[in-house]
Amino acid sequence: MAHRLEGKVAIVTGGGRGIGRGEALALAAEGARVVVNDFGGSAAGTGAEAGPADQVVAEIKAMGSDAVANYDNVASFEAGDKMVQQALDKFGRLDILVNNAGILRDKMLFNMTEEEWDIVIAVHLKGHFNLSKHAAVVFRQQRGGVFVHTGSESGLGNRGQGNYAAAKEGIVGLSRSLAREMGGYGVRSNTIRPRAGTRLVISDEMKAAASRGGAAGMGMAGLEAFEKANPPDGVAPFVVWLCRDDVSGNVNGRDFLVSGSVIGLYSLPEIVKKLDNTTGNAIWKQEDLDNLVPANVTGDLKNMWPKKEEKPA
């Protein structure tokens, strides 16, 4: 066991399986004591069992570090408070919060139910708030701490994942806001967009689609190659690195693509073209927009997803 995070205490949500499991074990391997949260549900957020969190706690203790299990649902505001308090009661402090827990309820938006929208927003976006709010109180008081949030490449837009994409991109905005609010207190907040073959990605539905001829542009061979090239444990080393003030103290309010084979820094949003209203009128007129916007802003844009030509019946 290394000692780069010796004396630190971390909470990892969704720490019983997949990416979260790898993060919890990697943090513990560097000396951190860990609250392993996992309510043990399915990828869709149904059911519950203690086994996944308990197993990771046992593995951490076997390596010579310390951990405690937590089985609460991150969608509960009270659960966020209890989890932070559990870290303080058990270990006497809290230094790191890794928000990782998540579920999927994929559906095209025109078929999506209100419940499918609400539960994904509740677990991902509200779940990040529930833990971050209570951890922020502690971090502010002690003038130090690290947030690592979990976004997604799907947050940039993905078919059948409007609820998930909205939640994940909301998480990026939350993280940047936390970086601005908490930076003066010595606290850092960053987001990762993992690329990993987890049970949420390599689902039974995905495998069935791949076997029928294509899932996300991949057949079974491509899906198996993706899973092999992107193990869930490949995300954890960079998460540990982000939690180390000695090497990443200058990294705050950023988001990264992360896998075992690539780390990419996303650019912060910026205006790439601009049109100033010089007409002397504080409200744009349609004639002015018709003349000026295509010439100065949108003229070279192409519709990346144009209307499909309908085949004759």
Secondary structure, 3 states (H helix, E strand, C coil): CCCCCCCCEEEEECCCCHHHHHHHHHHHHCCCEEEEECCCCCCCCCCCCCHHHHHHHHHHHHCCCCEEEECCCCCCHHHHHHHHHHHHHHHCCCCEEEECCCCCCCECHHHCCHHHHHHHHHHHHHHHHHHHHHHHHHHHHHCCEEEEEECCHHHHCCCCEHHHHHHHHHHHHHHHHHHHHHHHHCEEEEEEEECCCCCCCCCHHHHHHHHCCCECCECHHHHHHHHHHCCHHHCHHHHHHHCCHHHHCCCCCCEEEECCCCEEECCCCCCCCCCCCCCCCCCCCHHHHHHHHHHHHHCCCCCCCCCCCCCCC
